[in-house]
Amino acid sequence: MERKQQQNDEMQRRVKELQHQVDELKELVNTLLSVIVEEPDGVHSGAAPTIPGQGMMEVCM
């Protein structure tokens, strides 16, 4: 019975550790996405620059 309790405690500790890592990774991803979508002038409109003579149909990010 004591062994089961130790395993349960270890699993709960591991889940908390993994949740902390997930939270840190979410923050990193949000930061990276902010940097990626930031336009050169610093405006965060999210609009991709248009290239004259080319449609945006085949552009993929």
C-alpha positions in Angstrom: 0.0 0.0 0.0 2.8 2.4 0.9 4.5 1.7 -2.5 1.3 2.7 -4.3 1.2 5.9 -2.4 4.8 6.7 -3.3 4.0 6.0 -7.0 1.0 8.2 -6.8 3.0 11.0 -5.2 5.7 10.6 -7.8 3.2 10.7 -10.6 1.6 13.9 -9.2 5.0 15.5 -8.9 5.8 14.6 -12.5 2.5 15.9 -13.8 3.1 19.3 -12.0 6.6 19.4 -13.5 5.3 18.7 -17.0 2.5 21.3 -16.6 5.2 23.9 -15.6 7.2 23.0 -18.8 4.0 23.3 -20.9 3.3 26.7 -19.5 6.9 27.9 -20.2 6.7 26.5 -23.8 3.3 28.3 -24.3 4.9 31.6 -23.3 7.9 30.9 -25.6 5.6 30.1 -28.5 3.5 33.2 -28.0 6.7 35.3 -27.9 8.0 33.7 -31.1 4.7 34.2 -32.8 4.7 37.9 -31.8 8.2 38.3 -33.3 7.2 36.5 -36.5 4.1 38.6 -37.2 5.6 41.9 -36.2 6.1 44.0 -39.3 9.3 46.0 -39.9 7.7 49.3 -38.7 6.7 47.6 -35.4 3.0 47.6 -36.1 1.2 44.4 -35.2 -1.6 44.5 -37.8 -1.0 40.9 -38.9 -1.4 41.9 -42.6 1.2 40.3 -44.8 3.0 42.6 -47.2 1.7 42.5 -50.8 4.0 41.9 -53.7 2.9 43.8 -56.9 2.0 41.4 -59.7 1.7 38.4 -57.5 -1.4 37.0 -55.9 -1.4 36.0 -52.2 -3.2 32.7 -53.1 0.0 30.6 -53.1 1.7 32.2 -50.1 1.8 30.0 -47.1 3.3 30.6 -43.6 
